[in-house]
Amino acid sequence: MKEHCFTPPKSQIESVLHKINKPTYVLEEAKLKYNLEILDYVQKNSGAKILLALKGFAFWSSFDLVSKYLKGITASGIYEARLGFEEFRKYNQDAEIAVFSPAFSKDEIMELLPIANHIIFNSFNQLEMFQPILLDTNIDIGIRVNPLYSEVTPAIYNPCISGSRLGVIPSEFQKRLDMLDLISGIHFHTHCEQNSDALFRTMEHFKKYFGDYISRMKWVNFGGGHHITRDDYDVGLLIKIINDFKSEFSGIDVYLEPGEAIGWQCGSLVGEVRDIISNKYNIAITNISAAAHMPDCLEMPYTPQIRGAKITNLDSNISTTSYRLGSPSCLAGDVIGDYEFDRELNIGDKIIIEDMIHYTIVKNNTFNGIPLPALAILRENGDLDIVREFGYDDYKNRNG
Ligand SMILES: Cc1ncc(COP(=O)(O)O)c(C=O)c1O
């Protein structure tokens, strides 16, 4: 299944816990490197180019390392594109910058001119509006399509849900075949945390609707949502799908643009217990807020893993070591989860919330004026570098 022989490194975070005295996202360099090696294995064995989706992982202090492996970044708009230009391309002059937005403004397109390699439109209207501006540039134009097939749940993450605004549907595509000479790439994004079997099934739908036009393109972008670095991900099947596609459509370049797979399981959020109270259950109030620091826990929703504890159901399992972990905000539902710990908790105990590097830092907020966690990198040699700290000004500046 895995095909490659890379071994996930052990977490070293416990050795530096004594140095962490406030909420901190800690990226473990060795774990990031492990993910990058798997992704590079896919690149080398399939010829696909993998772009980092900044929406899922924008921890740019690590881009010296990421840029050694990945071919560039993909951006959702001008800020991400600028970040890729400033902090990724500085390590790799050939790094590619792809940009997709459901609707660009003219100002954004103008700003993207010196930055982007691929601009991917969500409609033929947008293509028609901005193509004249791109005519004499080296920027490749792409169009995002909707192959009317996605296995993603819940619906909020499914780009092919009925009535979706994301991507041109086949019937609309058919109406604008005269414009295909203006584009050099087709993009689809239909996955979220999926294994390669979902891509295998998706390819049938993609080819059914758009297969006749692929040979007119330079590249096809299979989007993100490929959970390539997850333990049970079938890397061999992914490589085969890409190689088969490239044999069927000779000369075509294939791009993948995962975000989550880059930061997957490569660090944690460290917090601590501030108080322990009792109301039906033991309730540990921490300095970590799901709403402010891990919004996907409430949005998706899911309960994160905590080191030294198991997720439990307090209605059927109450013990001296079981706790509901809550946040310091006013929101009643701002609960991290219910856990059975391997020990009794005390005020001041550190908690390590696992896998908190992707989609957390990019989405966090200062709800209730709760401070933003610091950002740290735990180097392979065991050194802990605090790369960014946030304070009152970060809260104040975005509120008035
Ligand atoms: C167009 C596009 N590309 C890439 C991604 C990255 O997806 P993931 O982080 O799940 O790999 C997303 C995520 O929503 C996306 O919308």
The ligand as a Gaussian input file, in Angstrom:
#p B3LYP/6-31G(d) Opt

LIG

0 1
 C       -8.607000      24.605000      -5.037000
 C       -7.965000      23.942000      -3.876000
 N       -6.728000      23.424000      -4.024000
 C       -6.093000      22.819000      -3.005000
 C       -6.680000      22.712000      -1.763000
 C       -5.920000      22.044000      -0.660000
 O       -6.609000      20.968000      -0.127000
 P       -6.013000      20.087000       1.058000
 O       -5.420000      21.001000       2.047000
 O       -7.197000      19.378000       1.590000
 O       -5.007000      19.181000       0.449000
 C       -7.971000      23.214000      -1.571000
 C       -8.638000      23.096000      -0.272000
 O       -9.735000      23.449000      -0.055000
 C       -8.623000      23.861000      -2.656000
 O       -9.843000      24.408000      -2.514000

